[in-house]
Amino acid sequence: MKSIRIYLLAAIFSLGMISCEVRTTNSARGVGSKSIPPGQAKKIYGTKSAKPFAPGQNK
């Protein structure tokens, strides 16, 4: 009986941990979101220039 309780508690605990939701954003230039600096976006995407990621440098 004691082992059944231990297994039941372990199952409830593991289900509780699995059901936790983590949200992350991958958008470097999302509207209304906190954007990363142009230099960091350049490093992430591997481009040679940060100009496309700077908001005042778009043509």
N, CA, C and O atoms as a CHARMM CRD file, in Angstrom:
* protein
*
  236
    1    1 MET  N      0.82300  -1.19500   0.00000 PROA 1      0.00000
    2    1 MET  CA     0.00000   0.00000   0.00000 PROA 1      0.00000
    3    1 MET  C      0.86700   1.25900   0.00000 PROA 1      0.00000
    4    1 MET  O      0.56000   2.24200  -0.67500 PROA 1      0.00000
    5    2 LYS  N      1.95300   1.20900   0.76800 PROA 2      0.00000
    6    2 LYS  CA     2.83700   2.36900   0.85400 PROA 2      0.00000
    7    2 LYS  C      3.53300   2.61800  -0.48800 PROA 2      0.00000
    8    2 LYS  O      3.72300   3.76800  -0.88400 PROA 2      0.00000
    9    3 SER  N      3.91200   1.54700  -1.18500 PROA 3      0.00000
   10    3 SER  CA     4.58700   1.71100  -2.47200 PROA 3      0.00000
   11    3 SER  C      3.63400   2.26200  -3.53200 PROA 3      0.00000
   12    3 SER  O      4.05900   2.99400  -4.42500 PROA 3      0.00000
   13    4 ILE  N      2.36000   1.91900  -3.44100 PROA 4      0.00000
   14    4 ILE  CA     1.37900   2.45200  -4.38800 PROA 4      0.00000
   15    4 ILE  C      1.26200   3.96000  -4.21900 PROA 4      0.00000
   16    4 ILE  O      1.17100   4.68700  -5.20800 PROA 4      0.00000
   17    5 ARG  N      1.26200   4.43600  -2.98200 PROA 5      0.00000
   18    5 ARG  CA     1.19900   5.87600  -2.72700 PROA 5      0.00000
   19    5 ARG  C      2.42800   6.59100  -3.27800 PROA 5      0.00000
   20    5 ARG  O      2.31600   7.67500  -3.85100 PROA 5      0.00000
   21    6 ILE  N      3.58100   5.99100  -3.10700 PROA 6      0.00000
   22    6 ILE  CA     4.82400   6.59300  -3.59900 PROA 6      0.00000
   23    6 ILE  C      4.78300   6.69400  -5.12400 PROA 6      0.00000
   24    6 ILE  O      5.13100   7.73400  -5.68500 PROA 6      0.00000
   25    7 TYR  N      4.35800   5.61900  -5.80000 PROA 7      0.00000
   26    7 TYR  CA     4.25400   5.64300  -7.25400 PROA 7      0.00000
   27    7 TYR  C      3.21000   6.65100  -7.71500 PROA 7      0.00000
   28    7 TYR  O      3.41600   7.34000  -8.71400 PROA 7      0.00000
   29    8 LEU  N      2.10200   6.74500  -7.00500 PROA 8      0.00000
   30    8 LEU  CA     1.04300   7.69100  -7.35500 PROA 8      0.00000
   31    8 LEU  C      1.54500   9.12200  -7.19400 PROA 8      0.00000
   32    8 LEU  O      1.30600   9.95800  -8.06700 PROA 8      0.00000
   33    9 LEU  N      2.23000   9.41700  -6.10200 PROA 9      0.00000
   34    9 LEU  CA     2.78100  10.75700  -5.89700 PROA 9      0.00000
   35    9 LEU  C      3.84000  11.09000  -6.94700 PROA 9      0.00000
   36    9 LEU  O      3.90100  12.22000  -7.43200 PROA 9      0.00000
   37   10 ALA  N      4.66600  10.11800  -7.29600 PROA 10     0.00000
   38   10 ALA  CA     5.68400  10.34700  -8.32400 PROA 10     0.00000
   39   10 ALA  C      5.02700  10.61600  -9.68200 PROA 10     0.00000
   40   10 ALA  O      5.50000  11.46100 -10.44200 PROA 10     0.00000
   41   11 ALA  N      3.94900   9.90700  -9.98500 PROA 11     0.00000
   42   11 ALA  CA     3.24300  10.10900 -11.25400 PROA 11     0.00000
   43   11 ALA  C      2.58900  11.48500 -11.29000 PROA 11     0.00000
   44   11 ALA  O      2.64300  12.16500 -12.31500 PROA 11     0.00000
   45   12 ILE  N      1.98000  11.90100 -10.19900 PROA 12     0.00000
   46   12 ILE  CA     1.34100  13.22000 -10.14500 PROA 12     0.00000
   47   12 ILE  C      2.38900  14.31800 -10.26000 PROA 12     0.00000
   48   12 ILE  O      2.18200  15.30600 -10.96500 PROA 12     0.00000
   49   13 PHE  N      3.50100  14.15200  -9.57900 PROA 13     0.00000
   50   13 PHE  CA     4.57400  15.13600  -9.65100 PROA 13     0.00000
   51   13 PHE  C      5.14100  15.23500 -11.06200 PROA 13     0.00000
   52   13 PHE  O      5.36100  16.33800 -11.56200 PROA 13     0.00000
   53   14 SER  N      5.38000  14.10400 -11.70500 PROA 14     0.00000
   54   14 SER  CA     5.93800  14.13400 -13.06300 PROA 14     0.00000
   55   14 SER  C      4.94900  14.72200 -14.06100 PROA 14     0.00000
   56   14 SER  O      5.35700  15.44000 -14.97400 PROA 14     0.00000
   57   15 LEU  N      3.67000  14.43600 -13.90900 PROA 15     0.00000
   58   15 LEU  CA     2.66700  15.04400 -14.79000 PROA 15     0.00000
   59   15 LEU  C      2.60100  16.55000 -14.58100 PROA 15     0.00000
   60   15 LEU  O      2.40800  17.30600 -15.53300 PROA 15     0.00000
   61   16 GLY  N      2.75800  16.98100 -13.34700 PROA 16     0.00000
   62   16 GLY  CA     2.77400  18.41500 -13.07300 PROA 16     0.00000
   63   16 GLY  C      3.96400  19.10000 -13.70000 PROA 16     0.00000
   64   16 GLY  O      3.84600  20.22200 -14.19300 PROA 16     0.00000
   65   17 MET  N      5.10400  18.44600 -13.69100 PROA 17     0.00000
   66   17 MET  CA     6.30500  19.03800 -14.28300 PROA 17     0.00000
   67   17 MET  C      6.22200  19.04000 -15.80800 PROA 17     0.00000
   68   17 MET  O      6.69700  19.97800 -16.45000 PROA 17     0.00000
   69   18 ILE  N      5.63300  18.01500 -16.38500 PROA 18     0.00000
   70   18 ILE  CA     5.51200  17.93100 -17.83900 PROA 18     0.00000
   71   18 ILE  C      4.53600  18.98800 -18.36400 PROA 18     0.00000
   72   18 ILE  O      4.71600  19.51000 -19.46400 PROA 18     0.00000
   73   19 SER  N      3.51600  19.29900 -17.58700 PROA 19     0.00000
   74   19 SER  CA     2.49600  20.22200 -18.06200 PROA 19     0.00000
   75   19 SER  C      2.92200  21.68700 -17.97300 PROA 19     0.00000
   76   19 SER  O      2.18600  22.55900 -18.43600 PROA 19     0.00000
   77   20 CYS  N      4.07300  21.98100 -17.40000 PROA 20     0.00000
   78   20 CYS  CA     4.54900  23.35800 -17.33700 PROA 20     0.00000
   79   20 CYS  C      4.87500  23.83400 -18.75300 PROA 20     0.00000
   80   20 CYS  O      5.46900  23.10200 -19.54500 PROA 20     0.00000
   81   21 GLU  N      4.48500  25.05000 -19.05100 PROA 21     0.00000
   82   21 GLU  CA     4.68200  25.58400 -20.39800 PROA 21     0.00000
   83   21 GLU  C      5.72200  26.69300 -20.35400 PROA 21     0.00000
   84   21 GLU  O      5.65600  27.59000 -19.51400 PROA 21     0.00000
   85   22 VAL  N      6.68300  26.62200 -21.26800 PROA 22     0.00000
   86   22 VAL  CA     7.71300  27.63700 -21.38400 PROA 22     0.00000
   87   22 VAL  C      7.58800  28.26400 -22.75400 PROA 22     0.00000
   88   22 VAL  O      7.56900  27.56200 -23.76500 PROA 22     0.00000
   89   23 ARG  N      7.50300  29.58600 -22.79300 PROA 23     0.00000
   90   23 ARG  CA     7.38100  30.28300 -24.07700 PROA 23     0.00000
   91   23 ARG  C      8.63600  31.09200 -24.33200 PROA 23     0.00000
   92   23 ARG  O      9.11100  31.82700 -23.46600 PROA 23     0.00000
   93   24 THR  N      9.16300  30.94300 -25.53200 PROA 24     0.00000
   94   24 THR  CA    10.30900  31.73400 -25.95200 PROA 24     0.00000
   95   24 THR  C      9.99700  32.35300 -27.30200 PROA 24     0.00000
   96   24 THR  O      9.18400  31.83100 -28.06400 PROA 24     0.00000
   97   25 THR  N     10.64700  33.46700 -27.58900 PROA 25     0.00000
   98   25 THR  CA    10.45300  34.10200 -28.88400 PROA 25     0.00000
   99   25 THR  C     11.76500  34.06200 -29.64800 PROA 25     0.00000
  100   25 THR  O     12.84200  34.23600 -29.07700 PROA 25     0.00000
  101   26 ASN  N     11.65700  33.83100 -30.93500 PROA 26     0.00000
  102   26 ASN  CA    12.83200  33.77000 -31.78500 PROA 26     0.00000
  103   26 ASN  C     12.91900  34.97200 -32.70600 PROA 26     0.00000
  104   26 ASN  O     13.87300  35.10100 -33.47200 PROA 26     0.00000
  105   27 SER  N     11.94100  35.84300 -32.63800 PROA 27     0.00000
  106   27 SER  CA    11.86500  36.95900 -33.56100 PROA 27     0.00000
  107   27 SER  C     12.85200  38.05400 -33.18500 PROA 27     0.00000
  108   27 SER  O     12.83400  38.56000 -32.06300 PROA 27     0.00000
  109   28 ALA  N     13.70600  38.41200 -34.12100 PROA 28     0.00000
  110   28 ALA  CA    14.65400  39.49300 -33.87000 PROA 28     0.00000
  111   28 ALA  C     14.01900  40.84500 -34.13800 PROA 28     0.00000
  112   28 ALA  O     14.43900  41.85100 -33.56600 PROA 28     0.00000
  113   29 ARG  N     12.99900  40.88300 -35.01400 PROA 29     0.00000
  114   29 ARG  CA    12.39000  42.15200 -35.39100 PROA 29     0.00000
  115   29 ARG  C     10.87500  42.07600 -35.30700 PROA 29     0.00000
  116   29 ARG  O     10.19000  42.47100 -36.25000 PROA 29     0.00000
  117   30 GLY  N     10.33700  41.58000 -34.20500 PROA 30     0.00000
  118   30 GLY  CA     8.89900  41.45700 -34.05500 PROA 30     0.00000
  119   30 GLY  C      8.24800  42.79900 -33.76900 PROA 30     0.00000
  120   30 GLY  O      8.85700  43.66700 -33.14300 PROA 30     0.00000
  121   31 VAL  N      7.02800  42.97200 -34.21900 PROA 31     0.00000
  122   31 VAL  CA     6.29400  44.20600 -34.00600 PROA 31     0.00000
  123   31 VAL  C      5.77300  44.21000 -32.57600 PROA 31     0.00000
  124   31 VAL  O      5.10100  43.27200 -32.14800 PROA 31     0.00000
  125   32 GLY  N      6.08600  45.26200 -31.84900 PROA 32     0.00000
  126   32 GLY  CA     5.60500  45.39200 -30.48000 PROA 32     0.00000
  127   32 GLY  C      6.38300  44.56800 -29.47200 PROA 32     0.00000
  128   32 GLY  O      6.05000  44.58500 -28.28600 PROA 32     0.00000
  129   33 SER  N      7.38900  43.86100 -29.89600 PROA 33     0.00000
  130   33 SER  CA     8.18000  43.08200 -28.95300 PROA 33     0.00000
  131   33 SER  C      9.50900  43.77300 -28.70400 PROA 33     0.00000
  132   33 SER  O      9.90900  44.67300 -29.44200 PROA 33     0.00000
  133   34 LYS  N     10.16700  43.34500 -27.67700 PROA 34     0.00000
  134   34 LYS  CA    11.47200  43.89900 -27.36400 PROA 34     0.00000
  135   34 LYS  C     12.47700  43.36200 -28.37300 PROA 34     0.00000
  136   34 LYS  O     12.74100  42.16000 -28.40500 PROA 34     0.00000
  137   35 SER  N     13.03100  44.23000 -29.18300 PROA 35     0.00000
  138   35 SER  CA    13.94900  43.74700 -30.20700 PROA 35     0.00000
  139   35 SER  C     15.37900  43.76000 -29.67000 PROA 35     0.00000
  140   35 SER  O     15.70900  44.50000 -28.74400 PROA 35     0.00000
  141   36 ILE  N     16.19800  42.93800 -30.26600 PROA 36     0.00000
  142   36 ILE  CA    17.59000  42.86100 -29.85300 PROA 36     0.00000
  143   36 ILE  C     18.39200  43.89400 -30.64500 PROA 36     0.00000
  144   36 ILE  O     17.95100  44.32400 -31.71100 PROA 36     0.00000
  145   37 PRO  N     19.54300  44.29400 -30.15000 PROA 37     0.00000
  146   37 PRO  CA    20.36100  45.27400 -30.86600 PROA 37     0.00000
  147   37 PRO  C     20.79600  44.75400 -32.23400 PROA 37     0.00000
  148   37 PRO  O     20.92800  43.54500 -32.42600 PROA 37     0.00000
  149   38 PRO  N     21.02100  45.66300 -33.18600 PROA 38     0.00000
  150   38 PRO  CA    21.39900  45.24200 -34.53900 PROA 38     0.00000
  151   38 PRO  C     22.65800  44.37600 -34.58300 PROA 38     0.00000
  152   38 PRO  O     22.74500  43.45200 -35.39100 PROA 38     0.00000
  153   39 GLY  N     23.61900  44.66600 -33.73100 PROA 39     0.00000
  154   39 GLY  CA    24.85600  43.87400 -33.71400 PROA 39     0.00000
  155   39 GLY  C     24.61400  42.43800 -33.28500 PROA 39     0.00000
  156   39 GLY  O     25.23100  41.51400 -33.81600 PROA 39     0.00000
  157   40 GLN  N     23.70900  42.24600 -32.31400 PROA 40     0.00000
  158   40 GLN  CA    23.39000  40.89000 -31.86600 PROA 40     0.00000
  159   40 GLN  C     22.63400  40.13100 -32.95800 PROA 40     0.00000
  160   40 GLN  O     22.88300  38.94400 -33.16700 PROA 40     0.00000
  161   41 ALA  N     21.71500  40.80200 -33.65400 PROA 41     0.00000
  162   41 ALA  CA    20.98000  40.15800 -34.74200 PROA 41     0.00000
  163   41 ALA  C     21.94500  39.74700 -35.84800 PROA 41     0.00000
  164   41 ALA  O     21.79300  38.68400 -36.44800 PROA 41     0.00000
  165   42 LYS  N     22.92900  40.58800 -36.11300 PROA 42     0.00000
  166   42 LYS  CA    23.94300  40.27900 -37.12700 PROA 42     0.00000
  167   42 LYS  C     24.68800  39.00200 -36.76200 PROA 42     0.00000
  168   42 LYS  O     24.94500  38.15900 -37.62100 PROA 42     0.00000
  169   43 LYS  N     25.03500  38.86000 -35.47800 PROA 43     0.00000
  170   43 LYS  CA    25.73700  37.65400 -35.03100 PROA 43     0.00000
  171   43 LYS  C     24.85300  36.42200 -35.14000 PROA 43     0.00000
  172   43 LYS  O     25.31900  35.35500 -35.54000 PROA 43     0.00000
  173   44 ILE  N     23.57000  36.56200 -34.78400 PROA 44     0.00000
  174   44 ILE  CA    22.65600  35.41500 -34.81100 PROA 44     0.00000
  175   44 ILE  C     22.45500  34.91100 -36.23200 PROA 44     0.00000
  176   44 ILE  O     22.50200  33.70700 -36.48200 PROA 44     0.00000
  177   45 TYR  N     22.22900  35.84300 -37.17100 PROA 45     0.00000
  178   45 TYR  CA    21.92500  35.44600 -38.53900 PROA 45     0.00000
  179   45 TYR  C     23.16200  35.28600 -39.40700 PROA 45     0.00000
  180   45 TYR  O     23.05400  34.82500 -40.54300 PROA 45     0.00000
  181   46 GLY  N     24.33500  35.65500 -38.90400 PROA 46     0.00000
  182   46 GLY  CA    25.57600  35.42100 -39.63100 PROA 46     0.00000
  183   46 GLY  C     25.79500  36.32400 -40.81900 PROA 46     0.00000
  184   46 GLY  O     26.50800  35.94800 -41.74900 PROA 46     0.00000
  185   47 THR  N     25.20600  37.50400 -40.81900 PROA 47     0.00000
  186   47 THR  CA    25.42300  38.42100 -41.93100 PROA 47     0.00000
  187   47 THR  C     26.66900  39.26300 -41.67800 PROA 47     0.00000
  188   47 THR  O     27.16800  39.32200 -40.55500 PROA 47     0.00000
  189   48 LYS  N     27.16600  39.91300 -42.72400 PROA 48     0.00000
  190   48 LYS  CA    28.37700  40.71200 -42.59000 PROA 48     0.00000
  191   48 LYS  C     28.08400  42.12200 -42.10600 PROA 48     0.00000
  192   48 LYS  O     28.96200  42.78200 -41.55000 PROA 48     0.00000
  193   49 SER  N     26.85200  42.59100 -42.31300 PROA 49     0.00000
  194   49 SER  CA    26.49400  43.95500 -41.94900 PROA 49     0.00000
  195   49 SER  C     25.28300  43.96100 -41.02200 PROA 49     0.00000
  196   49 SER  O     24.37800  43.13700 -41.15300 PROA 49     0.00000
  197   50 ALA  N     25.28300  44.90700 -40.08200 PROA 50     0.00000
  198   50 ALA  CA    24.14500  45.06200 -39.17900 PROA 50     0.00000
  199   50 ALA  C     23.13200  46.05400 -39.73100 PROA 50     0.00000
  200   50 ALA  O     22.10100  46.29700 -39.10400 PROA 50     0.00000
  201   51 LYS  N     23.40800  46.62100 -40.87600 PROA 51     0.00000
  202   51 LYS  CA    22.54700  47.64900 -41.45900 PROA 51     0.00000
  203   51 LYS  C     21.09800  47.17900 -41.67300 PROA 51     0.00000
  204   51 LYS  O     20.17700  47.93900 -41.37000 PROA 51     0.00000
  205   52 PRO  N     20.85800  45.96400 -42.17900 PROA 52     0.00000
  206   52 PRO  CA    19.46400  45.54400 -42.37600 PROA 52     0.00000
  207   52 PRO  C     18.66800  45.42300 -41.07300 PROA 52     0.00000
  208   52 PRO  O     17.43800  45.45300 -41.10600 PROA 52     0.00000
  209   53 PHE  N     19.33300  45.29100 -39.94800 PROA 53     0.00000
  210   53 PHE  CA    18.65600  45.10000 -38.67700 PROA 53     0.00000
  211   53 PHE  C     18.44300  46.41300 -37.92400 PROA 53     0.00000
  212   53 PHE  O     17.70500  46.44300 -36.93900 PROA 53     0.00000
  213   54 ALA  N     19.07100  47.48300 -38.36500 PROA 54     0.00000
  214   54 ALA  CA    18.91800  48.78200 -37.71400 PROA 54     0.00000
  215   54 ALA  C     17.67500  49.47100 -38.26400 PROA 54     0.00000
  216   54 ALA  O     17.54300  49.60200 -39.48100 PROA 54     0.00000
  217   55 PRO  N     16.75600  49.91700 -37.40100 PROA 55     0.00000
  218   55 PRO  CA    15.49100  50.46500 -37.89600 PROA 55     0.00000
  219   55 PRO  C     15.63700  51.73800 -38.70700 PROA 55     0.00000
  220   55 PRO  O     14.81400  51.98100 -39.58900 PROA 55     0.00000
  221   56 GLY  N     16.64500  52.56500 -38.45400 PROA 56     0.00000
  222   56 GLY  CA    16.80800  53.81100 -39.19000 PROA 56     0.00000
  223   56 GLY  C     17.62000  53.66100 -40.45800 PROA 56     0.00000
  224   56 GLY  O     17.82800  54.64400 -41.16900 PROA 56     0.00000
  225   57 GLN  N     18.08200  52.46700 -40.76100 PROA 57     0.00000
  226   57 GLN  CA    18.97000  52.26500 -41.91400 PROA 57     0.00000
  227   57 GLN  C     18.27600  51.55800 -43.06600 PROA 57     0.00000
  228   57 GLN  O     18.93900  51.17600 -44.03000 PROA 57     0.00000
  229   58 ASN  N     16.97200  51.37300 -42.99900 PROA 58     0.00000
  230   58 ASN  CA    16.26300  50.68700 -44.08100 PROA 58     0.00000
  231   58 ASN  C     15.99100  51.63600 -45.23500 PROA 58     0.00000
  232   58 ASN  O     15.57500  52.77400 -45.01800 PROA 58     0.00000
  233   59 LYS  N     16.22000  51.18200 -46.44900 PROA 59     0.00000
  234   59 LYS  CA    15.96200  52.00500 -47.64400 PROA 59     0.00000
  235   59 LYS  C     14.75400  51.49800 -48.38100 PROA 59     0.00000
  236   59 LYS  O     14.37900  52.05900 -49.41000 PROA 59     0.00000
